[in-house]
Every structure is written in C-alpha cells, then in structure tokens.
C-alpha cells in the first residue's frame, strides 16, 4: 500500500488508541523484560505492540490478519530491530513460532473473532504450547452481556475457564473480572485476566 494512502487512525475508536489494563499488567510483570519475547495476537494498529517496545521488551512479534491495519501497524513501528510484523491468519502464524519460547501473549479482543469452537480450542492450545513455563497470557473477551457487537463470539466466564483451566493457569497476576466501557455510543462488556502458565 502506498504510504500516502494509509488511513489515519480513527481517534473515536477508543480501542485503536487506549491501552488495555490487562496488557499493561502483563508487560509490568514480565521477568527479564529486555530478553522477553511477546506476541501480540490481532495487533491491529499497534498500540499494544508499541507500548511493549517502549517499555523495553526484547522482541515483539505482532500478528494481524487485516492487511490495511497491518500497513498502519508497519507505518507506526517503522524499522525496529526488536519488532517482527506478520500479516496473515492468527492461528497459522502462531503455529509457526517454536514451542516453549514465548514470555507473553496478548489477546486484546482477538479471540472473540473466532467463529467456531474448534478455532477457540486450537487457539487456547497454541497459547499453552508457545508460552514457556511461567509465561503470561492476557485476554479480553466479550461476555454474554455484550449486545452491540452482534457478529462476534460472546462467552460466559465458565466457558472461558474451561478453555484456560486452573490446572494449567494461575490467575494471580490479574484475576478474571468483568469490565464495561462505552465506545461509539455503545456499552460493551468483556471478561479480562492475566494468566500465568504453571
């Protein structure tokens, strides 16, 4: 895409500029930050990838499926030796990463785009495989109360805990909680957590 034609960020879309609390918590709790590898799944226009880089994370792998958002992401991050940007299917790109090598995985409103149970299970398995022991996973997922985003998958807390069970995950960094916020005249509801792989 021609650089002059890259769309500007819509500042009314809060999700494109505001940092999410669970992502901040993940970055704050990384051990050996300068040597850490963080994967931003569904990186969008790059707000969380940029934040992680600014906070001194050693390597940030940003995965984005949408080509237009991917171009915005590339234009914002530019040439950065600590950044790797992949434009493509989230599951396919995540699968290419070596197992037990990642220190943090960001899922800020990405997993509720999966339409099938098979995709959601596959993603949860990949998150577990790619993270090293003690690695962190942050999640924001629309709850069953969500009514504005009708085309996305909504989940209750019990279903999310089945995908990320206590036998594998410790939620001591940021326990599961429901949050609500207003954006574009709509009220949204989601579950959030930061989980540590046992």
DOPATOR-121955 format. One line per 4 residues: their letters; for each residue x, y, z of N, C-alpha, C. Coordinates in steps of 0.02 Angstrom, whole numbers. Example, Ala and Ser with C-alpha at 12.3 -4.5 7.8 and 13.67 -1.06 7.14 Angstrom:
AS = 660 -284 390 615 -225 390 660 -165 390 ~ 642 -112 354 684 -53 357 645 2 394 $
END
This chain:
XXXX = 43 -60 0 0 0 0 44 62 0 ~ 26 110 -41 63 173 -44 59 209 23 ~ 118 233 48 119 263 115 72 322 121 ~ 64 360 65 20 418 67 -53 400 72 $
XXXX = -69 337 58 -139 315 59 -157 275 122 ~ -110 269 168 -126 233 230 -178 272 270 ~ -234 240 288 -286 276 325 -260 300 393 ~ -285 357 414 -267 382 480 -308 347 533 $
XXXX = -281 343 593 -318 312 649 -380 353 663 ~ -435 318 672 -497 350 692 -495 359 768 ~ -485 421 790 -475 433 861 -538 421 901 ~ -596 414 868 -658 399 904 -661 325 922 $
XXXX = -620 284 889 -618 214 906 -569 206 964 ~ -597 203 1024 -555 201 1084 -507 142 1082 ~ -530 86 1053 -489 26 1052 -427 34 1009 ~ -425 84 967 -366 92 923 -312 134 955 $
XXXX = -326 166 1012 -276 210 1042 -265 198 1117 ~ -316 176 1153 -311 170 1225 -280 103 1245 ~ -234 106 1294 -203 44 1319 -252 7 1364 ~ -251 -59 1358 -295 -100 1400 -258 -120 1464 $
XXXX = -295 -119 1519 -264 -130 1585 -230 -198 1590 ~ -259 -250 1559 -228 -316 1566 -163 -321 1527 ~ -157 -283 1472 -94 -284 1434 -39 -248 1473 ~ -57 -191 1503 -9 -155 1545 15 -200 1601 $
XXXX = -32 -237 1631 -14 -282 1687 32 -338 1663 ~ 19 -365 1604 63 -417 1577 134 -391 1568 ~ 141 -333 1536 208 -305 1523 243 -289 1588 ~ 207 -261 1636 236 -245 1701 263 -307 1737 $
XXXX = 232 -364 1726 250 -425 1763 295 -473 1725 ~ 321 -452 1667 368 -493 1631 434 -497 1670 ~ 463 -556 1672 529 -564 1702 581 -554 1647 ~ 638 -524 1664 691 -512 1615 664 -480 1551 $
XXXX = 632 -423 1560 597 -390 1506 640 -380 1444 ~ 702 -361 1453 745 -346 1395 760 -407 1353 ~ 751 -467 1382 761 -530 1345 696 -564 1328 ~ 640 -534 1346 574 -566 1337 550 -563 1265 $
XXXX = 511 -613 1246 476 -614 1182 402 -610 1196 ~ 368 -561 1166 296 -552 1173 263 -557 1105 ~ 209 -594 1101 170 -600 1039 105 -562 1048 ~ 91 -515 1004 29 -476 1005 -17 -504 951 $
XXXX = -66 -545 972 -112 -578 925 -170 -532 908 ~ -178 -517 844 -228 -469 824 -205 -400 843 ~ -144 -383 821 -111 -321 844 -145 -257 820 ~ -188 -263 769 -224 -204 745 -176 -149 723 $
XXXX = -189 -89 747 -149 -31 727 -87 -22 771 ~ -77 -68 818 -13 -73 851 -5 -41 919 ~ -59 -20 951 -50 17 1013 -14 -25 1067 ~ -32 -89 1072 -1 -130 1124 69 -153 1104 $
XXXX = 80 -166 1040 148 -183 1017 195 -126 1030 ~ 174 -66 1014 215 -6 1026 229 3 1100 ~ 178 -6 1140 186 2 1213 239 -47 1239 ~ 234 -110 1218 282 -160 1241 353 -142 1220 $
XXXX = 361 -118 1158 427 -97 1135 453 -38 1175 ~ 409 10 1187 429 70 1226 449 52 1297 ~ 420 -2 1324 435 -23 1392 498 -68 1395 ~ 530 -77 1338 594 -113 1338 590 -188 1328 $
XXXX = 533 -214 1303 528 -285 1288 577 -303 1232 ~ 613 -357 1241 667 -375 1195 645 -388 1124 ~ 588 -422 1115 562 -436 1047 487 -439 1050 ~ 455 -404 1004 382 -405 998 363 -431 929 $
XXXX = 326 -486 928 300 -514 865 227 -494 859 ~ 211 -452 811 143 -427 801 110 -466 744 ~ 54 -497 759 17 -535 708 -50 -501 695 ~ -63 -484 632 -126 -451 614 -152 -481 548 $
XXXX = -215 -498 548 -245 -529 489 -266 -477 436 ~ -289 -419 459 -314 -368 413 -257 -330 380 ~ -254 -331 314 -198 -301 278 -194 -225 289 ~ -251 -191 291 -250 -118 300 -223 -100 369 $
XXXX = -249 -133 421 -223 -120 488 -149 -139 492 ~ -130 -192 456 -60 -212 456 -15 -159 427 ~ -38 -124 376 2 -70 346 8 -11 395 ~ -46 3 431 -43 56 481 7 37 535 $
XXXX = 4 -26 556 50 -52 607 122 -43 583 ~ 136 -63 522 204 -57 495 227 16 493 ~ 181 61 473 200 131 468 214 162 536 ~ 181 137 588 191 165 655 254 138 688 $
XXXX = 268 74 678 327 45 710 390 60 670 ~ 384 61 604 442 77 562 496 24 568 ~ 558 44 556 615 -3 561 635 -9 634 ~ 623 -67 663 640 -78 733 666 -149 739 $
XXXX = 729 -156 759 761 -222 761 727 -268 812 ~ 689 -239 858 655 -279 909 584 -298 890 ~ 565 -281 829 496 -293 807 495 -340 746 ~ 445 -385 747 433 -429 690 358 -426 676 $
XXXX = 339 -407 616 268 -399 599 248 -452 548 ~ 194 -488 564 169 -541 520 97 -525 502 ~ 84 -520 437 16 -508 413 -11 -574 387 ~ -62 -601 420 -89 -665 400 -135 -694 452 $
XXXX = -157 -755 441 -202 -789 486 -170 -799 555 ~ -206 -782 607 -179 -784 675 -155 -855 694 ~ -198 -905 683 -180 -973 702 -120 -998 663 ~ -120 -984 598 -65 -1007 555 1 -976 577 $
XXXX = 2 -911 589 63 -877 607 87 -896 678 ~ 39 -906 723 56 -926 791 86 -996 791 ~ 60 -1038 747 83 -1107 743 157 -1111 723 ~ 181 -1062 685 250 -1062 660 301 -1046 714 $
XXXX = 279 -1019 770 325 -1000 824 344 -1062 864 ~ 408 -1068 882 431 -1126 919 397 -1131 987 ~ 385 -1193 1008 353 -1205 1073 398 -1186 1131 ~ 367 -1165 1186 402 -1150 1249 456 -1096 1241 $
XXXX = 443 -1047 1197 493 -994 1186 467 -924 1201 ~ 402 -917 1211 371 -851 1217 359 -834 1291 ~ 371 -772 1309 361 -750 1379 293 -718 1391 ~ 262 -691 1339 197 -659 1346 157 -661 1282 $
XXXX = 92 -673 1288 47 -671 1230 -11 -624 1246 ~ -21 -576 1202 -75 -527 1209 -134 -547 1165 ~ -192 -551 1195 -255 -565 1158 -306 -513 1182 ~ -301 -454 1153 -345 -400 1174 -403 -394 1124 $
XXXX = -455 -434 1137 -513 -431 1093 -502 -466 1028 ~ -457 -515 1025 -446 -551 963 -484 -617 962 ~ -482 -655 1017 -510 -722 1016 -586 -724 1007 ~ -621 -668 1020 -693 -670 1008 -710 -663 934 $
XXXX = -659 -657 891 -671 -658 818 -674 -729 791 ~ -650 -778 829 -655 -847 807 -729 -869 806 ~ -750 -898 751 -821 -914 743 -839 -984 768 ~ -790 -1029 771 -806 -1098 790 -772 -1118 855 $
XXXX = -801 -1167 888 -772 -1194 949 -704 -1226 933 ~ -698 -1257 875 -635 -1288 854 -578 -1236 852 ~ -593 -1177 824 -543 -1124 820 -523 -1100 889 ~ -573 -1091 933 -559 -1067 1001 -516 -1117 1040 $
XXXX = -531 -1181 1033 -492 -1233 1066 -421 -1234 1038 ~ -415 -1230 972 -349 -1230 940 -307 -1171 964 ~ -338 -1113 969 -301 -1054 992 -277 -1063 1065 ~ -321 -1087 1108 -302 -1097 1178 -245 -1147 1184 $
XXXX = -246 -1198 1142 -192 -1248 1143 -126 -1218 1119 ~ -130 -1176 1067 -69 -1144 1042 -39 -1096 1093 ~ -82 -1059 1128 -58 -1013 1180 -19 -1053 1232 ~ -47 -1109 1253 -14 -1151 1304 53 -1178 1277 $
XXXX = 53 -1200 1214 113 -1230 1185 169 -1179 1176 ~ 152 -1119 1154 204 -1070 1136 235 -1036 1197 ~ 196 -1028 1251 222 -996 1311 269 -1043 1348 ~ 323 -1014 1374 366 -1052 1418 331 -1059 1486 $
XXXX = 356 -1103 1529 329 -1109 1596 338 -1042 1632 ~ 285 -1016 1662 287 -951 1694 270 -893 1648 ~ 259 -910 1584 241 -858 1535 171 -831 1549 ~ 157 -770 1524 94 -736 1538 51 -730 1476 $
XXXX = -14 -736 1487 -64 -728 1434 -117 -679 1458 ~ -127 -625 1420 -180 -577 1437 -238 -584 1388 ~ -298 -581 1415 -358 -591 1374 -411 -539 1389 ~ -443 -515 1335 -506 -477 1339 -554 -512 1292 $
XXXX = -611 -534 1317 -659 -572 1277 -729 -548 1293 ~ -768 -531 1242 -836 -508 1253 -876 -558 1295 ~ -912 -533 1344 -952 -576 1388 -1022 -587 1359 ~ -1060 -628 1393 -1128 -644 1370 -1175 -584 1374 $
XXXX = -1154 -530 1410 -1195 -470 1415 -1187 -424 1354 ~ -1136 -437 1313 -1123 -394 1256 -1180 -397 1206 ~ -1206 -339 1186 -1260 -337 1137 -1242 -297 1074 ~ -1193 -252 1079 -1177 -208 1023 -1139 -247 968 $
XXXX = -1091 -287 986 -1050 -324 937 -1083 -391 923 ~ -1137 -389 885 -1179 -448 875 -1144 -502 833 ~ -1098 -483 790 -1067 -531 744 -1006 -567 775 ~ -988 -550 837 -931 -581 870 -953 -632 922 $
XXXX = -908 -676 941 -924 -729 989 -924 -701 1060 ~ -978 -715 1096 -983 -696 1166 -975 -759 1208 ~ -947 -752 1268 -936 -811 1310 -951 -794 1382 ~ -973 -845 1419 -980 -835 1490 -914 -856 1523 $
XXXX = -905 -837 1585 -842 -848 1620 -826 -922 1627 ~ -878 -962 1638 -868 -1034 1645 -837 -1064 1582 ~ -861 -1043 1524 -834 -1068 1460 -761 -1047 1450 ~ -744 -986 1469 -676 -962 1462 -629 -1001 1509 $
XXXX = -653 -1015 1569 -612 -1052 1617 -602 -1125 1595 ~ -647 -1151 1555 -638 -1218 1527 -582 -1218 1475 ~ -578 -1164 1437 -525 -1157 1387 -458 -1146 1420 ~ -458 -1111 1477 -397 -1095 1513 -404 -1118 1586 $
XXXX = -400 -1185 1598 -416 -1213 1664 -364 -1199 1717 ~ -386 -1200 1780 -342 -1187 1837 -285 -1237 1843 ~ -294 -1297 1815 -241 -1347 1818 -179 -1325 1779 ~ -190 -1281 1730 -135 -1259 1686 -117 -1186 1700 $
XXXX = -167 -1146 1722 -159 -1074 1726 -172 -1047 1795 ~ -129 -1000 1816 -137 -965 1880 -158 -893 1864 ~ -213 -869 1894 -236 -801 1879 -216 -750 1932 ~ -161 -764 1967 -140 -720 2021 -116 -652 1998 $
XXXX = -93 -645 1937 -68 -580 1912 -126 -531 1905 ~ -180 -554 1873 -241 -514 1867 -299 -564 1862 ~ -335 -574 1917 -390 -623 1917 -445 -605 1867 ~ -481 -656 1845 -537 -646 1799 -584 -593 1827 $
XXXX = -604 -547 1785 -651 -494 1805 -691 -471 1744 ~ -750 -445 1758 -790 -417 1703 -784 -342 1705 ~ -773 -313 1646 -769 -240 1640 -819 -217 1588 ~ -841 -155 1596 -885 -125 1546 -858 -56 1529 $
XXXX = -871 -34 1468 -849 32 1445 -894 55 1389 ~ -893 120 1376 -932 148 1321 -887 170 1265 ~ -908 156 1204 -870 175 1145 -918 182 1086 ~ -913 238 1051 -956 249 993 -1030 248 1009 $
XXXX = -1048 268 1070 -1119 270 1090 -1145 203 1113 ~ -1103 151 1116 -1124 85 1138 -1088 66 1203 ~ -1122 27 1243 -1091 0 1304 -1069 -71 1289 ~ -1007 -87 1308 -978 -153 1295 -962 -188 1360 $
XXXX = -963 -254 1358 -949 -295 1417 -899 -350 1397 ~ -847 -359 1438 -798 -410 1423 -767 -438 1487 ~ -742 -499 1482 -703 -529 1535 -629 -517 1520 ~ -591 -503 1573 -519 -490 1566 -481 -530 1619 $
XXXX = -419 -547 1602 -375 -580 1651 -304 -580 1625 ~ -256 -590 1670 -187 -606 1651 -171 -672 1685 ~ -157 -722 1645 -146 -790 1670 -72 -809 1662 ~ -47 -846 1711 22 -870 1709 22 -946 1699 $
XX = 61 -968 1650 64 -1040 1636 103 -1075 1693 ~ 72 -1126 1721 103 -1162 1777 159 -1209 1751 $
END
